[in-house]
Amino acid sequence: MAAPVDALDPVRAELLRAARAWADAVLERARADAEETLRAARSTADEVLTRARDLGEADGTAGATRERVRAVQDSWAVELAVRSEVYAELRAAVRAGVRRALSEGAVPQARLAEAARALLGRQARVTAAAEGGVRAEVPGRRVDLSADALADRALERLGVQAETLWRPP
């Protein structure tokens, strides 16, 4: 017996295709930005470590250790800030792509409303979301099939694969 076909499979496929296309473009720029920032951070860390060694000779081992730790922490803080920026850019680009796809009719509004009712039941109150897509609710339950929610779910499904953003290609 064949597994039932999910009505949202074509929607998911189109949204995933659009999100991947945007993600690839953003990912390429993000990798370049991240590599440059990491190079600068490592260079700064090397300079700080060199300075720390000089201070260590004059001030002793304890002073050098404090500088080394600070340099590593500064470098890590820069890297985390860059990662946050890259992810925020990726998220914004994916959201924009999903909004655009929905506004261009890649997935009809009626199809999303149908999917929402399939999840919550025929009595669900379905409303259009301002950014595209729909939201639906019944007492005690709601479903968000808005463009932003769909984009965010697609990114969440990346899970640990998002870590590839930070690795060299």
RAMOGI-V134496 format. One record per backbone hydrogen bond with DSSP energy under -1.0 kcal/mol. NH is the residue of the N-H (numbers start at 1). CO is the residue of the C=O. If there is no record, write none. Layout:
nh->(NH	NH)
co->(CO	CO)
//
This chain:
nh->(9	12	13	14	15	16	17	18	19	20	21	22	23	24	25	26	27	28	29	30	31	32	33	34	35	36	37	38	39	40	41	42	43	44	45	46	47	48	49	50	51	52	53	54	55	56	57	58	59	60	64	65	66	67	68	69	70	71	72	73	74	75	76	77	78	79	80	81	82	83	84	85	86	87	88	89	90	91	92	93	94	95	96	97	98	99	100	101	102	103	104	105	106	112	113	114	115	116	117	118	119	120	121	124	125	127	129	132	135	136	137	138	141	143	145	147	150	151	152	153	154	155	156	157	158	159	161	162	163	164	165	166)
co->(6	8	9	10	11	12	13	14	15	16	17	18	19	20	21	22	23	24	25	26	27	28	29	30	31	32	33	34	35	36	37	38	39	40	41	42	43	44	45	46	47	48	49	50	51	52	53	54	55	56	60	61	62	63	64	65	66	67	68	69	70	71	72	73	74	75	76	77	78	79	80	81	82	83	84	85	86	87	88	89	90	91	92	93	94	95	96	97	98	99	100	102	101	108	109	110	111	112	113	114	115	116	117	121	137	135	133	129	127	143	125	141	138	136	134	132	146	147	148	149	150	151	152	153	155	156	158	159	160	161	162	163)
//
